[in-house]
Amino acid sequence: MRKQLLQLAMKELTTVYRSKLILLTAAIILLLLLVAAGGAYRNYQTAKQIRDEAKREKREQWLHQDPKHPHIAAHFGTFAYKPKTWFSMFDDGLDNYAGAYAYLEPHRQNDFLFKPAEGHGAGIRFGQLSVALVLQLLVPLLIIFMGFSTVTREREQGTLKLLFSSGISLPAIAAGKVMGQYGAILLLLLPALGLTGVFFATMAQGSSGQGLRVLMLLAVYAGYFLLFTLLTVFVSAIAKSSGHALLLLLTGWILTCIIIPKAVANMSSDRYPLPAQYNFREAIQRDIRQGIDGHNTQDERAQQLQAKLLQQYQVKTVAELPFNIEGYIMQAGEAYSSMVYDKHFHQLQNTLLQQDRFCRLAGVVDPYLAVQGLSMALAATDLYTHIDFQQKTENYRRHFVQKMNEDMMYHSRQGDWTYKASRSLYASVPDFQYHQLPLRQVLALYRMELISLAALLVLSCVLFYVILKRIPIINRL
Amino acid sequence: MKTLLLIGGREWKLFTRNYLQVSIIVLFAVAALYAVHYGNAVINRQEKTIQYIRQQNAQEQAQLIKGLHADTTTAAGRAAWEKAAFPSKVRFFLTCYAIDEPAPLAILSIGQRDVNVYYLPLNAQNLYLQLFRSEIANPRKLLAGNFDLSFVIIYLLPLLIIACTYNLLSDEQERGTLPLLRIQPVPLHRIIICKLLFWLGIIMALLCLISCIAFIWADISLVDAGYFLWWLLISGSYALCWFALLLLINSFQQSSAINALASLGAWLLFLVVIPALLNLAFSDESQADPTKLTDYIRRQQGLGESKQEKEEVLERFYRIYPQYRHRDTAATNPFLEFQAYSAYVTLADAEAKPSVDAYFQRIRRRHTQMAAFHGINPAVNAQELMNTLASSGLENAFAFRASIAAFHRRLSHFCFEPLFAGRFMTKADFRQLPVFEPAPPTVNTGKLLRGLGWLWLLTVFSAFIGRNRLRTIA
């Protein structure tokens, strides 16, 4: 039995490698893969250089700014630059649609600006070539192209009868064909995958998670290709003719890879609408107005706070307090506004994640969506990484503003805006370093996709086996 | 003509019996209707936001102006009066909105309206601190794109055309009817072309019907009949281009399976591969590096405290804007500090302008360079044309930015005039409050015709070769 399976598989391999058309298509896809990798490498290098340079420059500006009042220094602020991740060379994910720069200043949580897509015309919406795009969109087509007639042709040529007469069942024939086809596609892609793997492995030395990410990516895509191979052979086995099989498979591809992803994303935004920037900021301002104005010690709430402090420290005037009341009020205002920002940004992020979850739920039946999500997640170019980056920058902003306010509180006197902080204070604010989500967390976040992909694989194996076994012999000929 | 009718009648009979084809067409129509609904929903939401902003902003402005009559004996009244009467405060507290209203056709082609901002709050502070804003959006949704009518026409219509016409010749061969056709008095190539024309008629009728429904649904007035004709011309030309490509593919006389694969290959080439390659080629960050702008979008603070420094800044300012120089009042001016600050930020803007302009210039240049490939990029070309018609493309985002800059100049002048004259704002001043005027939506005929020209060129080229090849079959 095993021998027969192997023979069938070998025959498939030979058929695939004999077809010049298939080899030509595969060559085109390989070429596209190489172009995508080359272009992405160039993009990564320039982006890294630009952002590293900008980051260094802003850090220098921060460190070497003239001695000034700490709160004024905080207002001068600094910038956060989202680093281009190493794996963005493989899958640039949401990079074109998520702003990468934010201005960090007191009192305000600013937006991330400069989505690269803003600088493009209609063309950008057609997608940008990347290794992931080729693997997600084009390789499934190659699989369909290679295998749509694998069983139907045997039937049309009458060789299926011969196979049956030698005692092989239809499920066994299909299994052999799946093995052969899958082996063929892996062999075709092997040069490119091997090159990419070696490239990543050698370039990403030092960080242990990277190697694992490469393996995970390979496993995910291997599963994805296997799913398409199974589907192709199955459709070929049940279809009346090659043409019919091709039509069915192509319709499936168009639905899975083009229509459903777009339709689902649109429906999710309909179902969980995001606020307009105006309404969002308006709601924040409304809440902040009810709090403490850090710049105004005469404010009613500030007065209440002062009274409380006087009582707490058993003193009569604010001048007797062991710190500058203005600094204290400033930080109290900051803490209040942070609370408001937290409330609203969490709501916003929740809506974003609800939308994302809706899309991901569709990934349970649409493997393209599942793989797209997983691939972006492993490449750290997904929505979670984007939100995580925003949160980490926001924490950094609060930390550095607090540091400035505390310096004002303990080292300056009330009403004295001529106090100047030393450069050592600036240096005591560490530079912002973004550490992306650890792999374990990524896998936990995307376990639904992993499970659904595995379930789809197992389910299709079982289902196809059962169905093929039950087709009456007369229909098979 | 008689042949056409005869063949058309037969094709119609075949078509009505082919449930698969009928159901594909029905599915297409359903997708188109959903797309119109979706476009309506998106643009309606934008319109609602705009309306709300207008209303809130008018209230805020009225509230601020009312401060002129406030009771200045109370602290709150005094503060309200200062906010309205001090030009130095008005330049900070008076907010106006620049609004990019959706054009009538934006419902059918949302274009870049979901990526770019369509409203912007402005006061007379630094322009560049305010110019770079973003609208809240889910990046994954932006990546997936909009399911609007332009998507249905650009992505799905070619698939429909392929599904109907990929086997014009091969089908006859596979059914065994080809020899029968060969012995007809009408040449074979004419029969094939007639079959193609039959489908062209069906698809065009469908396109017209869907467009009519979309226009009525979107409530686009009859005054804009010109838009309707342009829309039909663009989508019709695009469809025609695909028919020509299918004619070319059919003329190679391959089997149905090969034809289907070749057609899908063409679809992939034009809808996925070429645009994706171009985007990769033009996505280098050094081509448009926004990090160079970050210094202009942070708070400026270089103005010294001393009077001498302030006067120096003012002097530099007056040299560029002599209209604001009022020698007699300068010495006793209550607003000297704010004059100096305003002069300082204006000068900072002027200093930033070359870099910001250069940045946009580079983006524009990249856009032009990419447009040079429109001849081999019919899908992107058609989308650009639809966006141009719907005023939702990159060009419109540029125009909006330019009108923002112009409006900011007027708004600044509105505050600077009393500020530098050293006087308070009056009711008469507020009657002159500038109102944002967007550039009126116009149909850029030259650009549309250029784009259409590329489509027609590809159409004629493919049709010519296809027809000649078919002719040689006999």
Contacts between the chains, C-beta under 8 A, distances in Angstrom:
chain1	res1	chain2	res2	distance
A	32	B	273	7.0
A	32	B	277	7.9
A	35	B	277	7.0
A	35	B	280	7.4
A	36	B	280	6.7
A	39	B	280	4.2
A	39	B	281	6.8
A	39	B	283	7.7
A	40	B	280	7.5
A	42	B	284	6.5
A	43	B	280	7.7
A	43	B	283	5.9
A	43	B	284	5.9
A	43	B	285	6.8
A	46	B	284	5.5
A	46	B	285	5.0
A	46	B	286	4.8
A	47	B	285	4.6
A	50	B	285	5.4
A	50	B	286	6.6
A	50	B	289	5.5
A	50	B	291	5.7
A	51	B	291	6.9
A	53	B	291	7.6
A	54	B	291	3.7
A	54	B	294	6.8
A	58	B	294	7.3
A	68	B	301	8.0
A	72	B	301	6.5
A	75	B	299	5.4
A	75	B	301	7.0
A	76	B	298	7.0
A	76	B	299	6.6
A	76	B	301	6.0
A	77	B	298	6.0
A	77	B	299	6.9
A	79	B	294	5.4
A	79	B	298	7.6
A	81	B	291	7.2
A	93	B	143	7.7
A	94	B	139	4.0
A	94	B	140	6.1
A	94	B	142	8.0
A	94	B	143	5.8
A	96	B	143	7.2
A	96	B	283	7.5
A	97	B	115	7.3
A	97	B	137	7.5
A	97	B	139	3.9
A	97	B	140	7.8
A	97	B	142	4.0
A	97	B	143	5.3
A	98	B	139	4.3
A	99	B	134	5.7
A	101	B	290	6.6
A	101	B	291	7.0
A	101	B	294	6.3
A	103	B	294	7.3
A	103	B	297	6.1
A	103	B	298	5.7
A	105	B	298	7.5
A	105	B	299	6.7
A	111	B	133	7.1
A	111	B	134	5.2
A	112	B	134	7.2
A	113	B	132	5.2
A	113	B	133	7.5
A	113	B	134	5.8
A	113	B	290	7.4
A	113	B	297	7.5
A	114	B	132	7.2
A	114	B	290	4.1
A	115	B	115	6.4
A	115	B	134	6.5
A	115	B	139	7.7
A	115	B	142	7.8
A	116	B	283	6.9
A	116	B	285	7.6
A	117	B	112	7.7
A	117	B	115	5.0
A	117	B	142	6.7
A	118	B	112	7.7
A	118	B	115	5.7
A	118	B	116	5.7
A	118	B	134	7.8
A	118	B	397	7.4
A	119	B	288	5.0
A	119	B	363	4.4
A	119	B	366	7.4
A	119	B	394	7.8
A	120	B	112	7.9
A	120	B	279	7.5
A	120	B	282	7.9
A	120	B	366	8.0
A	120	B	367	7.4
A	120	B	394	6.7
A	121	B	112	7.3
A	121	B	367	5.3
A	121	B	370	6.9
A	121	B	371	7.6
A	121	B	380	8.0
A	121	B	384	6.0
A	121	B	387	7.5
A	121	B	393	5.8
A	121	B	394	4.2
A	121	B	395	7.9
A	122	B	111	6.2
A	122	B	112	7.1
A	122	B	380	6.0
A	122	B	383	4.0
A	122	B	384	4.8
A	122	B	386	7.9
A	122	B	387	5.1
A	122	B	393	6.1
A	122	B	394	7.7
A	123	B	275	5.4
A	123	B	278	6.2
A	123	B	279	6.1
A	123	B	370	5.9
A	123	B	377	7.6
A	123	B	380	4.5
A	123	B	383	7.6
A	123	B	384	7.6
A	124	B	279	5.7
A	125	B	112	7.9
A	125	B	145	4.9
A	125	B	146	7.9
A	125	B	383	7.4
A	126	B	271	6.8
A	126	B	272	7.1
A	126	B	275	3.5
A	126	B	276	6.6
A	126	B	279	7.0
A	126	B	379	6.9
A	126	B	380	6.1
A	126	B	383	7.8
A	127	B	272	6.8
A	127	B	275	6.9
A	127	B	276	5.2
A	127	B	279	7.0
A	128	B	276	5.9
A	128	B	279	4.0
A	128	B	280	5.5
A	128	B	283	5.9
A	129	B	273	7.7
A	129	B	276	3.8
A	129	B	277	5.3
A	129	B	279	6.7
A	129	B	280	4.1
A	130	B	280	7.5
A	133	B	276	6.3
A	137	B	272	6.5
A	138	B	268	7.4
A	138	B	272	7.6
A	141	B	264	7.7
A	141	B	268	7.2
A	145	B	261	6.4
A	148	B	257	7.8
A	149	B	257	7.2
A	242	B	257	5.6
A	243	B	256	5.2
A	243	B	257	5.6
A	243	B	260	7.4
A	246	B	257	5.6
A	246	B	260	5.8
A	246	B	261	7.5
A	247	B	20	8.0
A	247	B	260	7.2
A	250	B	260	7.1
A	250	B	264	6.2
A	254	B	159	6.4
A	258	B	155	6.6
A	259	B	31	7.6
A	259	B	156	7.7
A	261	B	144	5.5
A	262	B	144	5.0
A	262	B	145	5.7
A	262	B	146	7.8
A	262	B	147	5.2
A	262	B	151	7.1
A	263	B	34	7.7
A	263	B	147	5.7
A	264	B	144	7.7
A	265	B	138	7.9
A	265	B	140	6.5
A	265	B	141	4.6
A	265	B	143	7.9
A	265	B	144	3.4
A	265	B	145	7.8
A	266	B	38	5.7
A	266	B	141	7.3
A	266	B	144	7.3
A	266	B	146	6.8
A	266	B	147	4.5
A	268	B	138	7.9
A	268	B	141	7.0
A	269	B	138	6.4
A	269	B	141	5.1
A	270	B	38	7.5
A	270	B	41	6.3
A	273	B	45	7.1
A	274	B	136	5.2
A	274	B	137	6.9
A	274	B	138	6.6
A	275	B	136	6.4
A	276	B	45	7.8
A	276	B	49	4.2
A	276	B	135	7.1
A	276	B	136	6.8
A	277	B	117	7.7
A	277	B	133	7.1
A	277	B	134	7.4
A	277	B	135	5.2
A	277	B	136	5.2
A	278	B	49	6.3
A	278	B	52	7.4
A	278	B	53	5.3
A	278	B	119	6.8
A	278	B	121	7.8
A	279	B	49	7.2
A	279	B	52	7.4
A	280	B	136	6.1
A	282	B	56	7.5
A	348	B	136	6.9
A	352	B	138	5.3
A	355	B	138	5.1
A	355	B	140	7.5
A	355	B	141	6.6
A	356	B	138	7.2
A	356	B	140	6.0
A	359	B	140	6.4
A	359	B	144	7.8
A	382	B	140	7.8
A	383	B	138	7.4
A	383	B	139	6.5
A	383	B	140	5.5
A	386	B	139	6.4
